Each structure stands twice: as structure tokens, then as C-alpha cells.
Amino acid sequence: MNEPNSLYSILSPTTASSRLRRFGVFPLLSLCVCIVTFMSLEVRADSSQHITSQELTLRLEKSLPAYAVFEARLLEAEADVEAAKTLPPVALTMDREEVFVSGEGVALKNSLAASWSLDLSGRHHLQVRSVRQLAKAAQLRTKQAKHLFKVQVFRIFYSAALARLRLESLQQTRAPLEKLVERLKTRTAAGDASGLDLARFELELSEHDENIAKTSAELTLAELSLGNVLGAAPGQRLGAREDLTLPAVALDAQAQAQIALSERNDLRATQSMRASGHSLVQSSGRWWVPTLDISAGYLNTDFGPGSGPGADVAHGYLVSVGVSVPLFSRGKADKKRGQARMRLAEAERALLERQTTAAVLASITLLKSRVQRSQAFKTRQLVQAVELAEKTKIAYQGGEASALALRDAYRQASAMKLRHIELRYLSRLAELEIWRATGMRSQGETK
């Protein structure tokens, strides 16, 4: 039994010696050497612009243009932390008082003091902790967004691989079709075949060329998209050196769901957000502890003219302690805000847990189904299509089958090969859905 990829041998013509007589042997060999040399240089130049999935993973760990957006979104959360950490400022106060009797100053007092508010309740520490936990939740959500971005890049990578494999398949199956058309032209000219058969195969070749042009355009767009997302120069194409082999399916759905519930960054972010709300509620419970306003400084008093310079100037110090009594503010706003944050975090976590479990179970089921379909397709439909094409070719050469039957067999074999590539691609997309649902590519990746 022939391999599924041996479609070229199925439809290849058996006679080509008539063309060799039209050219000399040495010019023909020279032409072949030039063509092969040019093609090898082109392949080497093109292959330098292709990357494997391992190389893609390494590139995703480096700096990319999209990462700057994720990092910039965290700056506001970091600024909130710095603002919360800021202690009350030290206030400097300078006073000057002068007492006049009968229009004449008899006492002059100058003072310079520094004052500072002292928080004895611990509210500031709890509020800083709340903001830190809120910033941590933002960081975890950013990690999740970055992971989803990587999954999307792999999707573009697999799309580029799909377009490349489809184009290669179409180019491989075009050669025997073109030679069959040439053979029919010779037979039609000799009266051994009808012009209608030739017209049918020429139309088939035109449709095949149209598919090649369409797939080539799709490949160009996919490689441009991959190059753009990986930070390549504008207009630079980056291809995928990937055969879309079937992924492993030995996954325990329940175990993967439990791992996802503990590892997904957006789920962990809800824990940090709830802790932030709890700290805010704690800080509101310290409303009854007063804040001390302490000030200390230097003062002097001039009591008027005396017996000598400075004789009537008295020096001293001042100390002041003030207490702010929270009669009107009892931390109700912070308490409500903290409770709302805790409730939102709990609701988001419950919803995410439900969605994550369903998504993991569905994606693993989908992967197993697609892999089984691809394996069954390769061993059944693809082999059957190749065998049918072989039998139809033999029957056509023996005059037992029409050219139309051979064309249909060729078309079906070519379509089956493209379908097999598509099934492998769909299996890879199902694996990406597992990555998306679990929040990681392998256990422990997100930590």
C-alpha cells in the first residue's frame, strides 16, 4: 500500500522521452544545475525566516512590543501604593506677636515650631496593606492577560503553519496534474483522447492554480501577522517551521481542572482583592483611636528697651499636643468600600471557578475528539482516497475508466490530504483552548 503522501506517483505520466530529444543533453543538465542551485539558495534564505515552536516560546519570554502595554497598565497601581505609603508631612510654623501700649510696642514674641501628626491606631498600615494587595491583584490579572496573549500568538503561529502545509500540498499535487494535462494534449493531437477530456483537466488545473494563489496570499498574511506580533521590522515575514503533529491526549480532566483552580492568575487575583477589602474593613474598625498632632519649637520674647542689648529678651521653647476626636467620621466609608470589594472578589471567584471547570473539561474533551478523528481519518479516508486514485489511474491507462473518473479521483485525493492537514491544525487549536482554560502550558508555569 502506498503512503498517503505519494500522490505524485499516482498521477505521474509514464512517457517523457520525446521532449528529451528536442534539447541537447549538456544544455539540459546545465539548466537543471542552475535551477537546483537557485532553488537551494532561495530555500536557505527563506528557511532563515522560519522559527520552530521552541524558538517561539523563547521569543515570547523576551521583550515584545505588546508587553510594554501590559507593564504600563501596572504603573497606576504602583503609583497608588506609593501614595498610600506617604506619611503626613512635617509642618513648619513661624509666628510673630507684638503687644502695643499707647502706640508703643512693649512686647515682641517670635516662635518657630515643627508639627507632625502621629497615627496611633494603625489605620495607615492597614490601608497601605490594602493598596498593596490591590496592586498584587492587578499584577496577577496582567499575568493572565499576558498568558492569553501568548496563546493568541501560538494561534497565529499555527495558522502560518497551516497555510504553509496547505501550499506545499497543493504544489506537490499540481505537478502530476500538469503533466497529465500535457499528456492529454499529446494524446488529443494524436486522436487517442477527446478534446472534452483535455478541457476538463485544463479547467481542473486552473482551479488548482487559483487555490495555490489563494493559499499563498493567506500564507503571506499569516507570516506578516506573526512577524508583526513578535516585533519584527515592518513588512518582514516570519514563518512557522511546524508540521502540526498531534498533541498528547493523556490528560485527566478532573485533575487539570483542580490544577487550574489553584494556578490561574485571575483566580489568584480574586484572593488578593478579597484580602485588600478585608484590610480596608479592619482599618475602618480603628476609627475610635484619635490622631495626635505634636508640635515643638523655639520662641523668644522681647520685653522692650532695657539696660543693655538683649537684656530684656527671654528665650524658651514651646510644645503642643493636639488630639483629633472622630465625632463625625466613624470609618463607615472605608467599611462599605472594603465590604463591597470583598463581595465582588467572592462573586468573581465563584463565577471564574464555574467557568474554568467547564472550560477545562470541554477543551480536554474537544482535544481527545479531534485527535481521534485525525488518527481515524489518516488510517481510513486518506488511505482509501489514495487507493482509489491508484486504481482509477490503472483503469484509465487500461481504458476501463474515463478521464472524468480520473479527475474526480485526483480531486478527492487532493482534498483528503488537505483535510488531514486541517484536522491536525484543529487538534492544535484544541490544545490551545486547554492552555487558555488552565492558564498555563505546563504545571507550575504561572508561579
Kinemage of the C-alpha trace (Angstrom):
@kinemage 1
@onewidth
@group {chain A} dominant
@subgroup {mainchain}
@vectorlist {calphas} color= white
{ca met a 1} P 0.000 0.000 0.000
{ca asn a 2} L 1.359 3.409 -0.918
{ca glu a 3} L 1.796 6.143 1.647
{ca pro a 4} L -0.812 8.919 1.670
{ca asn a 5} L 1.811 11.469 0.626
{ca ser a 6} L 2.750 9.568 -2.525
{ca leu a 7} L 0.138 11.299 -4.637
{ca tyr a 8} L 2.750 12.422 -7.139
{ca ser a 9} L 3.489 8.853 -8.174
{ca ile a 10} L -0.191 8.069 -8.595
{ca leu a 11} L -0.808 10.510 -11.403
{ca ser a 12} L 2.689 10.858 -12.888
{ca pro a 13} L 2.908 10.104 -16.650
{ca thr a 14} L 4.996 7.228 -17.876
{ca thr a 15} L 6.412 8.753 -21.051
{ca ala a 16} L 8.593 11.844 -21.278
{ca ser a 17} L 11.404 10.750 -23.612
{ca ser a 18} L 10.004 12.662 -26.594
{ca arg a 19} L 10.887 16.011 -25.013
{ca leu a 20} L 14.466 14.969 -24.307
{ca arg a 21} L 15.142 14.658 -27.996
{ca arg a 22} L 14.332 18.336 -28.582
{ca phe a 23} L 17.228 19.533 -26.433
{ca gly a 24} L 20.811 18.585 -26.085
{ca val a 25} L 21.830 16.622 -23.039
{ca phe a 26} L 24.505 19.006 -21.756
{ca pro a 27} L 22.449 22.218 -22.097
{ca leu a 28} L 19.608 20.477 -20.307
{ca leu a 29} L 21.878 19.323 -17.485
{ca ser a 30} L 23.325 22.827 -17.176
{ca leu a 31} L 19.842 24.277 -16.953
{ca cys a 32} L 18.886 21.770 -14.247
{ca val a 33} L 22.003 22.591 -12.219
{ca cys a 34} L 21.216 26.314 -12.389
{ca ile a 35} L 17.601 25.775 -11.347
{ca val a 36} L 18.545 23.495 -8.442
{ca thr a 37} L 21.243 25.931 -7.271
{ca phe a 38} L 18.849 28.857 -7.383
{ca met a 39} L 16.142 26.907 -5.547
{ca ser a 40} L 18.550 25.785 -2.826
{ca leu a 41} L 19.690 29.365 -2.242
{ca glu a 42} L 16.088 30.511 -2.110
{ca val a 43} L 15.185 27.765 0.362
{ca arg a 44} L 18.117 28.644 2.605
{ca ala a 45} L 17.186 32.316 2.529
{ca asp a 46} L 13.557 31.515 3.246
{ca ser a 47} L 14.273 28.982 5.990
{ca ser a 48} L 16.277 31.592 7.910
{ca gln a 49} L 12.969 33.454 8.403
{ca his a 50} L 11.155 30.462 9.913
{ca ile a 51} L 11.011 29.524 13.595
{ca thr a 52} L 10.009 26.403 15.477
{ca ser a 53} L 7.574 26.247 18.385
{ca gln a 54} L 10.534 26.038 20.810
{ca glu a 55} L 12.053 29.173 19.301
{ca leu a 56} L 8.676 30.866 19.520
{ca thr a 57} L 8.488 30.046 23.233
{ca leu a 58} L 11.919 31.622 23.768
{ca arg a 59} L 10.875 34.742 21.891
{ca leu a 60} L 7.753 35.051 23.997
{ca glu a 61} L 9.893 35.152 27.140
{ca lys a 62} L 11.795 38.168 25.812
{ca ser a 63} L 10.652 41.760 25.441
{ca leu a 64} L 7.909 42.317 22.867
{ca pro a 65} L 6.043 45.494 21.865
{ca ala a 66} L 2.798 44.229 23.389
{ca tyr a 67} L 4.472 43.641 26.753
{ca ala a 68} L 5.074 47.384 27.133
{ca val a 69} L 1.301 47.871 27.177
{ca phe a 70} L 0.851 45.305 29.949
{ca glu a 71} L 3.641 46.860 32.018
{ca ala a 72} L 2.314 50.385 31.524
{ca arg a 73} L -1.061 49.363 32.914
{ca leu a 74} L 0.608 48.469 36.209
{ca leu a 75} L 2.146 51.907 36.714
{ca glu a 76} L -1.058 53.375 38.108
{ca ala a 77} L -1.346 50.594 40.692
{ca glu a 78} L 2.292 51.165 41.699
{ca ala a 79} L 1.612 54.895 41.977
{ca asp a 80} L -1.342 54.166 44.285
{ca val a 81} L 0.968 52.134 46.540
{ca glu a 82} L 3.493 54.955 46.726
{ca ala a 83} L 0.727 57.442 47.501
{ca ala a 84} L -0.627 55.240 50.288
{ca lys a 85} L 2.837 54.795 51.817
{ca thr a 86} L 3.389 58.533 52.082
{ca leu a 87} L 3.432 59.716 55.696
{ca pro a 88} L 1.863 63.014 56.776
{ca pro a 89} L 4.148 65.963 56.047
{ca val a 90} L 6.039 67.869 58.704
{ca ala a 91} L 4.606 71.386 59.019
{ca leu a 92} L 6.869 74.320 59.883
{ca thr a 93} L 5.208 77.325 61.549
{ca met a 94} L 6.718 80.730 62.256
{ca asp a 95} L 4.745 83.168 64.462
{ca arg a 96} L 5.432 86.786 65.358
{ca glu a 97} L 3.383 88.630 68.012
{ca glu a 98} L 3.854 92.205 69.256
{ca val a 99} L 1.877 93.971 72.003
{ca phe a 100} L 1.379 97.764 71.866
{ca val a 101} L 0.618 100.062 74.805
{ca ser a 102} L -0.162 103.728 73.980
{ca gly a 103} L 1.070 103.202 70.470
{ca glu a 104} L 4.403 101.773 71.591
{ca gly a 105} L 5.420 98.127 71.326
{ca val a 106} L 6.204 96.794 74.745
{ca ala a 107} L 6.472 93.027 73.982
{ca leu a 108} L 7.609 91.169 70.896
{ca lys a 109} L 7.353 87.374 70.671
{ca asn a 110} L 8.828 85.177 67.893
{ca ser a 111} L 8.453 81.432 67.567
{ca leu a 112} L 9.450 78.689 65.125
{ca ala a 113} L 7.841 75.247 65.513
{ca ala a 114} L 7.579 71.945 63.655
{ca ser a 115} L 4.432 69.842 63.902
{ca trp a 116} L 3.576 66.298 62.805
{ca ser a 117} L 0.527 64.062 63.036
{ca leu a 118} L 1.058 60.700 64.691
{ca asp a 119} L -1.271 57.779 63.833
{ca leu a 120} L -1.632 55.536 66.857
{ca ser a 121} L -4.499 53.434 65.504
{ca gly a 122} L -2.609 51.502 62.806
{ca arg a 123} L -5.092 52.642 60.149
{ca his a 124} L -2.315 53.834 57.869
{ca his a 125} L -0.544 50.494 57.960
{ca leu a 126} L -3.755 48.605 57.151
{ca gln a 127} L -4.626 51.000 54.337
{ca val a 128} L -1.158 50.570 52.828
{ca arg a 129} L -1.546 46.799 53.042
{ca ser a 130} L -4.932 47.045 51.337
{ca val a 131} L -3.482 49.048 48.439
{ca arg a 132} L -0.540 46.632 48.129
{ca gln a 133} L -2.899 43.678 47.842
{ca leu a 134} L -4.949 45.544 45.274
{ca ala a 135} L -1.773 46.178 43.267
{ca lys a 136} L -0.897 42.491 43.530
{ca ala a 137} L -4.315 41.622 42.106
{ca ala a 138} L -3.609 43.956 39.185
{ca gln a 139} L -0.251 42.238 38.609
{ca leu a 140} L -1.883 38.802 38.580
{ca arg a 141} L -4.534 39.952 36.124
{ca thr a 142} L -1.793 41.343 33.926
{ca lys a 143} L -0.027 37.977 34.020
{ca gln a 144} L -3.245 36.308 32.929
{ca ala a 145} L -3.654 38.800 30.091
{ca lys a 146} L -0.056 38.169 29.069
{ca his a 147} L -0.697 34.421 29.047
{ca leu a 148} L -3.763 34.877 26.833
{ca phe a 149} L -1.632 36.998 24.523
{ca lys a 150} L 0.890 34.151 24.240
{ca val a 151} L -1.925 31.736 23.417
{ca gln a 152} L -3.075 34.093 20.679
{ca val a 153} L 0.471 34.270 19.277
{ca phe a 154} L 0.564 30.467 19.119
{ca arg a 155} L -2.745 30.580 17.268
{ca ile a 156} L -1.196 32.895 14.661
{ca phe a 157} L 1.859 30.599 14.565
{ca tyr a 158} L -0.299 27.545 13.845
{ca ser a 159} L -2.252 29.493 11.209
{ca ala a 160} L 1.023 30.258 9.436
{ca ala a 161} L 1.990 26.585 9.674
{ca leu a 162} L -1.407 25.550 8.276
{ca ala a 163} L -1.070 27.889 5.299
{ca arg a 164} L 2.475 26.668 4.601
{ca leu a 165} L 1.498 22.988 4.744
{ca arg a 166} L -1.548 23.577 2.541
{ca leu a 167} L 0.559 25.444 -0.001
{ca glu a 168} L 3.180 22.686 -0.052
{ca ser a 169} L 0.473 20.064 -0.508
{ca leu a 170} L -1.139 21.979 -3.373
{ca gln a 171} L 2.231 22.494 -5.048
{ca gln a 172} L 3.049 18.791 -4.757
{ca thr a 173} L -0.277 17.693 -6.227
{ca arg a 174} L -0.065 20.235 -9.047
{ca ala a 175} L 2.924 18.635 -10.747
{ca pro a 176} L 1.241 15.329 -11.705
{ca leu a 177} L -1.890 17.214 -12.762
{ca glu a 178} L 0.123 19.463 -15.062
{ca lys a 179} L 1.932 16.514 -16.608
{ca leu a 180} L -1.352 14.729 -17.074
{ca val a 181} L -2.649 17.762 -18.978
{ca glu a 182} L 0.466 17.713 -21.160
{ca arg a 183} L -0.015 14.021 -21.809
{ca leu a 184} L -3.658 14.564 -22.760
{ca lys a 185} L -2.599 17.280 -25.188
{ca thr a 186} L -0.296 14.804 -26.892
{ca arg a 187} L -2.971 12.100 -26.967
{ca thr a 188} L -5.606 14.547 -28.194
{ca ala a 189} L -3.321 15.668 -31.001
{ca ala a 190} L -2.782 12.008 -31.908
{ca gly a 191} L -6.525 11.316 -31.772
{ca asp a 192} L -6.268 8.961 -28.786
{ca ala a 193} L -8.235 11.235 -26.405
{ca ser a 194} L -11.113 13.640 -26.734
{ca gly a 195} L -10.798 17.401 -26.521
{ca leu a 196} L -13.533 17.384 -23.888
{ca asp a 197} L -11.339 15.408 -21.508
{ca leu a 198} L -8.497 17.827 -22.127
{ca ala a 199} L -10.771 20.797 -21.410
{ca arg a 200} L -11.904 19.232 -18.140
{ca phe a 201} L -8.341 18.733 -16.907
{ca glu a 202} L -7.275 22.190 -18.058
{ca leu a 203} L -10.152 23.632 -16.013
{ca glu a 204} L -9.101 21.480 -13.067
{ca leu a 205} L -5.544 22.809 -13.393
{ca ser a 206} L -6.831 26.404 -13.499
{ca glu a 207} L -8.867 25.837 -10.333
{ca his a 208} L -5.839 24.252 -8.692
{ca asp a 209} L -3.708 27.295 -9.569
{ca glu a 210} L -6.393 29.542 -8.120
{ca asn a 211} L -6.243 27.592 -4.844
{ca ile a 212} L -2.460 27.907 -4.830
{ca ala a 213} L -2.676 31.679 -5.330
{ca lys a 214} L -5.307 31.990 -2.595
{ca thr a 215} L -3.310 29.872 -0.134
{ca ser a 216} L -0.129 31.780 -0.967
{ca ala a 217} L -1.867 35.052 -0.100
{ca glu a 218} L -3.125 33.536 3.162
{ca leu a 219} L 0.411 32.398 3.971
{ca thr a 220} L 1.777 35.888 3.335
{ca leu a 221} L -0.791 37.485 5.634
{ca ala a 222} L -0.208 34.905 8.376
{ca glu a 223} L 3.582 35.333 8.241
{ca leu a 224} L 3.254 39.129 8.243
{ca ser a 225} L 0.979 38.896 11.297
{ca leu a 226} L 3.420 36.590 13.074
{ca gly a 227} L 6.352 38.879 12.318
{ca asn a 228} L 4.417 41.926 13.484
{ca val a 229} L 3.312 40.406 16.797
{ca leu a 230} L 6.867 39.208 17.541
{ca gly a 231} L 8.368 42.636 16.979
{ca ala a 232} L 9.923 42.098 13.549
{ca ala a 233} L 10.598 45.009 11.231
{ca pro a 234} L 7.513 46.376 9.435
{ca gly a 235} L 6.785 44.232 6.399
{ca gln a 236} L 9.088 41.402 7.492
{ca arg a 237} L 7.554 37.947 7.219
{ca leu a 238} L 8.183 35.312 9.843
{ca gly a 239} L 7.189 31.753 9.003
{ca ala a 240} L 6.441 28.707 11.124
{ca arg a 241} L 8.560 25.580 10.882
{ca glu a 242} L 5.859 23.356 12.320
{ca asp a 243} L 4.336 20.123 10.984
{ca leu a 244} L 1.249 20.289 13.244
{ca thr a 245} L 1.867 16.912 14.815
{ca leu a 246} L -0.921 15.670 17.028
{ca pro a 247} L -0.605 16.689 20.708
{ca ala a 248} L -0.720 14.254 23.597
{ca val a 249} L -4.183 13.440 24.930
{ca ala a 250} L -3.291 11.546 28.120
{ca leu a 251} L -4.896 14.187 30.347
{ca asp a 252} L -7.050 13.705 33.415
{ca ala a 253} L -9.818 16.283 33.049
{ca gln a 254} L -10.670 16.452 36.753
{ca ala a 255} L -7.015 16.754 37.778
{ca gln a 256} L -6.418 19.505 35.213
{ca ala a 257} L -9.485 21.373 36.461
{ca gln a 258} L -8.219 21.262 40.051
{ca ile a 259} L -4.792 22.499 38.952
{ca ala a 260} L -6.390 25.342 37.029
{ca leu a 261} L -8.419 26.434 40.058
{ca ser a 262} L -5.236 26.837 42.070
{ca glu a 263} L -2.920 28.127 39.333
{ca arg a 264} L -4.893 30.545 37.166
{ca asn a 265} L -3.674 34.070 37.814
{ca asp a 266} L -7.098 35.686 37.539
{ca leu a 267} L -8.392 33.325 40.250
{ca arg a 268} L -5.440 34.165 42.447
{ca ala a 269} L -6.151 37.842 41.793
{ca thr a 270} L -9.578 37.490 43.388
{ca gln a 271} L -7.902 36.222 46.570
{ca ser a 272} L -5.684 39.312 46.672
{ca met a 273} L -8.663 41.575 46.020
{ca arg a 274} L -10.612 39.966 48.851
{ca ala a 275} L -7.631 40.379 51.189
{ca ser a 276} L -7.476 44.040 50.157
{ca gly a 277} L -11.108 44.530 51.119
{ca his a 278} L -10.574 42.738 54.434
{ca ser a 279} L -7.665 45.038 55.310
{ca leu a 280} L -9.810 48.048 54.496
{ca val a 281} L -12.572 46.792 56.776
{ca gln a 282} L -10.009 46.290 59.544
{ca ser a 283} L -8.734 49.840 59.157
{ca ser a 284} L -12.275 51.195 59.429
{ca gly a 285} L -12.627 49.435 62.791
{ca arg a 286} L -9.920 51.649 64.276
{ca trp a 287} L -11.970 54.827 63.891
{ca trp a 288} L -12.213 55.408 67.647
{ca val a 289} L -8.441 55.784 68.134
{ca pro a 290} L -7.585 59.530 67.993
{ca thr a 291} L -4.747 61.036 65.987
{ca leu a 292} L -2.112 63.032 67.873
{ca asp a 293} L -0.839 66.319 66.463
{ca ile a 294} L 2.519 67.052 68.079
{ca ser a 295} L 4.452 70.282 67.624
{ca ala a 296} L 7.671 71.567 69.208
{ca gly a 297} L 9.833 74.600 68.609
{ca tyr a 298} L 11.772 77.616 69.807
{ca leu a 299} L 10.493 81.019 70.924
{ca asn a 300} L 11.816 84.284 72.296
{ca thr a 301} L 10.141 87.362 73.773
{ca asp a 302} L 11.481 90.922 73.768
{ca phe a 303} L 10.023 92.979 76.660
{ca gly a 304} L 11.169 96.325 75.394
{ca pro a 305} L 14.215 98.536 75.937
{ca gly a 306} L 16.342 97.670 78.939
{ca ser a 307} L 19.738 98.333 80.434
{ca gly a 308} L 21.677 96.577 77.745
{ca pro a 309} L 21.341 94.789 74.417
{ca gly a 310} L 19.391 91.631 74.790
{ca ala a 311} L 18.823 92.110 78.480
{ca asp a 312} L 15.075 92.170 78.063
{ca val a 313} L 14.880 89.198 75.635
{ca ala a 314} L 13.663 85.912 77.083
{ca his a 315} L 14.305 82.577 75.334
{ca gly a 316} L 12.332 79.368 75.640
{ca tyr a 317} L 10.579 76.534 73.878
{ca leu a 318} L 7.086 75.536 73.043
{ca val a 319} L 5.420 72.112 72.967
{ca ser a 320} L 1.898 71.429 71.825
{ca val a 321} L -0.157 68.222 71.725
{ca gly a 322} L -3.472 68.115 69.894
{ca val a 323} L -5.961 65.304 69.690
{ca ser a 324} L -8.430 64.879 66.797
{ca val a 325} L -11.681 63.458 68.135
{ca pro a 326} L -13.560 61.484 65.416
{ca leu a 327} L -17.053 62.659 66.316
{ca phe a 328} L -18.434 62.762 62.774
{ca ser a 329} L -16.359 60.166 60.889
{ca arg a 330} L -16.508 56.585 62.121
{ca gly a 331} L -14.918 54.790 59.159
{ca lys a 332} L -18.219 53.983 57.541
{ca ala a 333} L -16.976 54.783 54.017
{ca asp a 334} L -13.923 52.506 54.288
{ca lys a 335} L -16.032 49.757 55.806
{ca lys a 336} L -18.575 49.885 52.987
{ca arg a 337} L -15.825 50.066 50.373
{ca gly a 338} L -13.993 47.100 51.882
{ca gln a 339} L -17.145 45.020 52.163
{ca ala a 340} L -18.042 45.800 48.552
{ca arg a 341} L -14.557 44.782 47.420
{ca met a 342} L -14.760 41.510 49.325
{ca arg a 343} L -18.193 40.718 47.937
{ca leu a 344} L -17.076 41.490 44.385
{ca ala a 345} L -13.994 39.296 44.767
{ca glu a 346} L -16.046 36.384 46.106
{ca ala a 347} L -18.610 36.719 43.303
{ca glu a 348} L -15.904 36.912 40.623
{ca arg a 349} L -14.103 33.897 42.046
{ca ala a 350} L -17.288 31.801 42.172
{ca leu a 351} L -18.055 32.696 38.556
{ca leu a 352} L -14.476 32.082 37.398
{ca glu a 353} L -14.340 28.723 39.162
{ca arg a 354} L -17.515 27.649 37.422
{ca gln a 355} L -16.341 28.879 34.023
{ca thr a 356} L -12.833 27.463 34.440
{ca thr a 357} L -14.022 23.987 35.385
{ca ala a 358} L -16.427 23.882 32.449
{ca ala a 359} L -13.822 25.235 30.031
{ca val a 360} L -11.141 22.730 31.107
{ca leu a 361} L -13.485 19.752 30.833
{ca ala a 362} L -14.827 20.927 27.462
{ca ser a 363} L -11.389 21.676 25.984
{ca ile a 364} L -9.916 18.314 27.009
{ca thr a 365} L -12.954 16.509 25.592
{ca leu a 366} L -12.618 18.506 22.381
{ca leu a 367} L -8.901 17.705 22.099
{ca lys a 368} L -9.439 13.974 22.542
{ca ser a 369} L -12.242 14.003 19.988
{ca arg a 370} L -10.226 15.876 17.375
{ca val a 371} L -7.124 13.744 17.839
{ca gln a 372} L -9.186 10.571 17.448
{ca arg a 373} L -10.835 11.978 14.334
{ca ser a 374} L -7.483 12.908 12.830
{ca gln a 375} L -5.993 9.485 13.550
{ca ala a 376} L -9.035 7.684 12.145
{ca phe a 377} L -9.050 9.938 9.084
{ca lys a 378} L -5.396 9.195 8.367
{ca thr a 379} L -5.858 5.424 8.560
{ca arg a 380} L -9.194 5.267 6.739
{ca gln a 381} L -10.402 8.077 4.461
{ca leu a 382} L -6.941 9.266 3.418
{ca val a 383} L -5.729 5.759 2.626
{ca gln a 384} L -8.974 4.949 0.825
{ca ala a 385} L -8.682 8.086 -1.313
{ca val a 386} L -5.109 7.223 -2.305
{ca glu a 387} L -6.032 3.651 -3.130
{ca leu a 388} L -8.991 4.845 -5.198
{ca ala a 389} L -6.739 7.216 -7.126
{ca glu a 390} L -4.254 4.387 -7.790
{ca lys a 391} L -6.963 2.018 -9.041
{ca thr a 392} L -8.559 4.717 -11.183
{ca lys a 393} L -5.193 5.544 -12.752
{ca ile a 394} L -4.600 1.896 -13.639
{ca ala a 395} L -8.124 1.588 -15.003
{ca tyr a 396} L -7.696 4.765 -17.041
{ca gln a 397} L -4.425 3.567 -18.535
{ca gly a 398} L -6.147 0.322 -19.444
{ca gly a 399} L -9.095 2.135 -20.994
{ca glu a 400} L -11.543 0.917 -18.353
{ca ala a 401} L -12.120 4.327 -16.712
{ca ser a 402} L -12.851 7.720 -18.186
{ca ala a 403} L -10.785 10.844 -17.786
{ca leu a 404} L -13.628 12.319 -15.769
{ca ala a 405} L -13.382 9.490 -13.225
{ca leu a 406} L -9.631 10.011 -13.011
{ca arg a 407} L -10.119 13.731 -12.465
{ca asp a 408} L -12.629 13.101 -9.672
{ca ala a 409} L -10.302 10.589 -8.020
{ca tyr a 410} L -7.432 13.060 -8.224
{ca arg a 411} L -9.582 15.864 -6.814
{ca gln a 412} L -10.781 13.706 -3.932
{ca ala a 413} L -7.293 12.518 -3.029
{ca ser a 414} L -6.007 16.099 -3.032
{ca ala a 415} L -8.949 17.249 -0.881
{ca met a 416} L -8.412 14.405 1.597
{ca lys a 417} L -4.789 15.389 2.054
{ca leu a 418} L -5.783 19.000 2.739
{ca arg a 419} L -8.471 17.806 5.141
{ca his a 420} L -5.919 15.772 7.088
{ca ile a 421} L -3.762 18.874 7.487
{ca glu a 422} L -6.795 20.821 8.677
{ca leu a 423} L -7.695 18.156 11.252
{ca arg a 424} L -4.175 18.324 12.704
{ca tyr a 425} L -4.488 22.100 12.830
{ca leu a 426} L -7.828 21.844 14.646
{ca ser a 427} L -6.231 19.477 17.164
{ca arg a 428} L -3.566 22.075 17.878
{ca leu a 429} L -6.241 24.728 18.367
{ca ala a 430} L -7.987 22.443 20.847
{ca glu a 431} L -4.725 22.197 22.777
{ca leu a 432} L -4.563 25.996 22.846
{ca glu a 433} L -8.023 26.029 24.389
{ca ile a 434} L -6.650 23.867 27.208
{ca trp a 435} L -3.845 26.373 27.704
{ca arg a 436} L -6.394 29.170 27.772
{ca ala a 437} L -8.668 27.372 30.251
{ca thr a 438} L -5.946 26.232 32.650
{ca gly a 439} L -3.983 29.483 32.479
{ca met a 440} L -0.702 27.697 31.768
{ca arg a 441} L 1.121 25.487 29.297
{ca ser a 442} L 2.538 23.159 31.939
{ca gln a 443} L 2.063 22.637 35.653
{ca gly a 444} L 3.719 25.365 37.691
{ca glu a 445} L 4.289 27.696 34.748
{ca thr a 446} L 2.319 30.574 36.250
{ca lys a 447} L 4.079 30.609 39.601
